[in-house]
Amino acid sequence: VVEADRKLLDARKDAVDALRIAQRQAEGRNQAAHNRAKLAKQEAKQIKTDAHEKVTGDRLAWKRMMGEAQQMQQTLQETVDSILKQGRKAREELEKNWRTELVGEEHESVLTEKLPAAR
């Protein structure tokens, strides 16, 4: 009976040890699964953050490009206006000079026609 009790106690001890080992293994697997889940959650969060930053960055880049395009269009329009204004001034100056030359030629022809007659 004592031998049987000792074997029973040993069996109980072995069972408790096996249970503790199984429990530690299960806890280890649970911890590993928890760590994997936590890592996957962090990766998903990082992917979401990266995507948001990319969309935000793309949106800001688009706005910046549109602003630059608008600025370039305005500069181009100012340049065109300036060129047109210079062209108008040059045309007016040419017309003025042309009229002056015509008037001057008319005076010369009038003078040359009248001078011989006056002599």
CNS distance restraints for C-alpha pairs under 8 A (distance, minus, plus):
assign (resid   1 and name CA) (resid   5 and name CA) 6.00 0.50 0.50
assign (resid   2 and name CA) (resid   6 and name CA) 6.04 0.50 0.50
assign (resid   3 and name CA) (resid   7 and name CA) 6.12 0.50 0.50
assign (resid   4 and name CA) (resid   8 and name CA) 5.94 0.50 0.50
assign (resid   5 and name CA) (resid   9 and name CA) 6.01 0.50 0.50
assign (resid   6 and name CA) (resid  10 and name CA) 5.99 0.50 0.50
assign (resid   7 and name CA) (resid  11 and name CA) 5.88 0.50 0.50
assign (resid   8 and name CA) (resid  12 and name CA) 6.01 0.50 0.50
assign (resid   9 and name CA) (resid  13 and name CA) 5.96 0.50 0.50
assign (resid  10 and name CA) (resid  14 and name CA) 5.96 0.50 0.50
assign (resid  11 and name CA) (resid  15 and name CA) 5.93 0.50 0.50
assign (resid  12 and name CA) (resid  16 and name CA) 6.01 0.50 0.50
assign (resid  13 and name CA) (resid  17 and name CA) 6.00 0.50 0.50
assign (resid  14 and name CA) (resid  18 and name CA) 5.92 0.50 0.50
assign (resid  15 and name CA) (resid  19 and name CA) 5.94 0.50 0.50
assign (resid  16 and name CA) (resid  20 and name CA) 6.05 0.50 0.50
assign (resid  17 and name CA) (resid  21 and name CA) 6.06 0.50 0.50
assign (resid  18 and name CA) (resid  22 and name CA) 5.97 0.50 0.50
assign (resid  19 and name CA) (resid  23 and name CA) 5.88 0.50 0.50
assign (resid  20 and name CA) (resid  24 and name CA) 6.03 0.50 0.50
assign (resid  21 and name CA) (resid  25 and name CA) 6.06 0.50 0.50
assign (resid  22 and name CA) (resid  26 and name CA) 5.95 0.50 0.50
assign (resid  23 and name CA) (resid  27 and name CA) 5.99 0.50 0.50
assign (resid  24 and name CA) (resid  28 and name CA) 5.93 0.50 0.50
assign (resid  25 and name CA) (resid  29 and name CA) 6.06 0.50 0.50
assign (resid  26 and name CA) (resid  30 and name CA) 5.94 0.50 0.50
assign (resid  27 and name CA) (resid  31 and name CA) 5.90 0.50 0.50
assign (resid  28 and name CA) (resid  32 and name CA) 6.01 0.50 0.50
assign (resid  29 and name CA) (resid  33 and name CA) 5.96 0.50 0.50
assign (resid  30 and name CA) (resid  34 and name CA) 5.89 0.50 0.50
assign (resid  31 and name CA) (resid  35 and name CA) 5.98 0.50 0.50
assign (resid  32 and name CA) (resid  36 and name CA) 6.09 0.50 0.50
assign (resid  33 and name CA) (resid  37 and name CA) 6.05 0.50 0.50
assign (resid  34 and name CA) (resid  38 and name CA) 6.01 0.50 0.50
assign (resid  35 and name CA) (resid  39 and name CA) 6.03 0.50 0.50
assign (resid  36 and name CA) (resid  40 and name CA) 6.05 0.50 0.50
assign (resid  37 and name CA) (resid  41 and name CA) 6.06 0.50 0.50
assign (resid  38 and name CA) (resid  42 and name CA) 6.20 0.50 0.50
assign (resid  39 and name CA) (resid  43 and name CA) 6.13 0.50 0.50
assign (resid  40 and name CA) (resid  44 and name CA) 6.09 0.50 0.50
assign (resid  41 and name CA) (resid  45 and name CA) 6.12 0.50 0.50
assign (resid  42 and name CA) (resid  46 and name CA) 6.08 0.50 0.50
assign (resid  43 and name CA) (resid  47 and name CA) 6.10 0.50 0.50
assign (resid  44 and name CA) (resid  48 and name CA) 6.17 0.50 0.50
assign (resid  45 and name CA) (resid  49 and name CA) 6.10 0.50 0.50
assign (resid  46 and name CA) (resid  50 and name CA) 5.97 0.50 0.50
assign (resid  47 and name CA) (resid  51 and name CA) 6.05 0.50 0.50
assign (resid  48 and name CA) (resid  52 and name CA) 6.10 0.50 0.50
assign (resid  49 and name CA) (resid  53 and name CA) 6.07 0.50 0.50
assign (resid  50 and name CA) (resid  54 and name CA) 6.04 0.50 0.50
assign (resid  51 and name CA) (resid  55 and name CA) 6.14 0.50 0.50
assign (resid  52 and name CA) (resid  56 and name CA) 5.97 0.50 0.50
assign (resid  53 and name CA) (resid  57 and name CA) 5.71 0.50 0.50
assign (resid  54 and name CA) (resid  58 and name CA) 5.86 0.50 0.50
assign (resid  55 and name CA) (resid  59 and name CA) 6.01 0.50 0.50
assign (resid  56 and name CA) (resid  60 and name CA) 6.10 0.50 0.50
assign (resid  57 and name CA) (resid  61 and name CA) 5.96 0.50 0.50
assign (resid  58 and name CA) (resid  62 and name CA) 5.99 0.50 0.50
assign (resid  59 and name CA) (resid  63 and name CA) 6.17 0.50 0.50
assign (resid  60 and name CA) (resid  64 and name CA) 6.02 0.50 0.50
assign (resid  61 and name CA) (resid  65 and name CA) 6.02 0.50 0.50
assign (resid  62 and name CA) (resid  66 and name CA) 6.08 0.50 0.50
assign (resid  63 and name CA) (resid  67 and name CA) 6.10 0.50 0.50
assign (resid  64 and name CA) (resid  68 and name CA) 6.13 0.50 0.50
assign (resid  65 and name CA) (resid  69 and name CA) 5.99 0.50 0.50
assign (resid  66 and name CA) (resid  70 and name CA) 6.03 0.50 0.50
assign (resid  67 and name CA) (resid  71 and name CA) 6.10 0.50 0.50
assign (resid  68 and name CA) (resid  72 and name CA) 6.05 0.50 0.50
assign (resid  69 and name CA) (resid  73 and name CA) 6.04 0.50 0.50
assign (resid  70 and name CA) (resid  74 and name CA) 6.12 0.50 0.50
assign (resid  71 and name CA) (resid  75 and name CA) 6.11 0.50 0.50
assign (resid  72 and name CA) (resid  76 and name CA) 5.97 0.50 0.50
assign (resid  73 and name CA) (resid  77 and name CA) 6.07 0.50 0.50
assign (resid  74 and name CA) (resid  78 and name CA) 6.15 0.50 0.50
assign (resid  75 and name CA) (resid  79 and name CA) 6.12 0.50 0.50
assign (resid  76 and name CA) (resid  80 and name CA) 6.12 0.50 0.50
assign (resid  77 and name CA) (resid  81 and name CA) 6.05 0.50 0.50
assign (resid  78 and name CA) (resid  82 and name CA) 6.05 0.50 0.50
assign (resid  79 and name CA) (resid  83 and name CA) 6.12 0.50 0.50
assign (resid  80 and name CA) (resid  84 and name CA) 6.09 0.50 0.50
assign (resid  81 and name CA) (resid  85 and name CA) 6.06 0.50 0.50
assign (resid  82 and name CA) (resid  86 and name CA) 6.12 0.50 0.50
assign (resid  83 and name CA) (resid  87 and name CA) 6.04 0.50 0.50
assign (resid  84 and name CA) (resid  88 and name CA) 6.14 0.50 0.50
assign (resid  85 and name CA) (resid  89 and name CA) 6.22 0.50 0.50
assign (resid  86 and name CA) (resid  90 and name CA) 6.05 0.50 0.50
assign (resid  87 and name CA) (resid  91 and name CA) 6.05 0.50 0.50
assign (resid  88 and name CA) (resid  92 and name CA) 6.06 0.50 0.50
assign (resid  89 and name CA) (resid  93 and name CA) 6.04 0.50 0.50
assign (resid  90 and name CA) (resid  94 and name CA) 6.09 0.50 0.50
assign (resid  91 and name CA) (resid  95 and name CA) 6.06 0.50 0.50
assign (resid  92 and name CA) (resid  96 and name CA) 6.02 0.50 0.50
assign (resid  93 and name CA) (resid  97 and name CA) 6.06 0.50 0.50
assign (resid  94 and name CA) (resid  98 and name CA) 5.87 0.50 0.50
assign (resid  95 and name CA) (resid  99 and name CA) 6.03 0.50 0.50
assign (resid  96 and name CA) (resid 100 and name CA) 6.11 0.50 0.50
assign (resid  97 and name CA) (resid 101 and name CA) 6.05 0.50 0.50
assign (resid  98 and name CA) (resid 102 and name CA) 6.10 0.50 0.50
assign (resid  99 and name CA) (resid 103 and name CA) 5.96 0.50 0.50
assign (resid 100 and name CA) (resid 104 and name CA) 5.86 0.50 0.50
assign (resid 101 and name CA) (resid 105 and name CA) 5.93 0.50 0.50
assign (resid 102 and name CA) (resid 106 and name CA) 6.01 0.50 0.50
assign (resid 103 and name CA) (resid 107 and name CA) 6.14 0.50 0.50
assign (resid 104 and name CA) (resid 108 and name CA) 6.15 0.50 0.50
assign (resid 105 and name CA) (resid 109 and name CA) 6.01 0.50 0.50
assign (resid 106 and name CA) (resid 110 and name CA) 5.92 0.50 0.50
assign (resid 107 and name CA) (resid 111 and name CA) 5.88 0.50 0.50
assign (resid 108 and name CA) (resid 112 and name CA) 5.88 0.50 0.50
assign (resid 109 and name CA) (resid 113 and name CA) 5.87 0.50 0.50
assign (resid 110 and name CA) (resid 114 and name CA) 5.99 0.50 0.50
assign (resid 111 and name CA) (resid 115 and name CA) 5.56 0.50 0.50
assign (resid 112 and name CA) (resid 116 and name CA) 6.58 0.50 0.50
assign (resid 113 and name CA) (resid 117 and name CA) 6.82 0.50 0.50
assign (resid 114 and name CA) (resid 118 and name CA) 5.94 0.50 0.50
assign (resid 115 and name CA) (resid 119 and name CA) 6.14 0.50 0.50
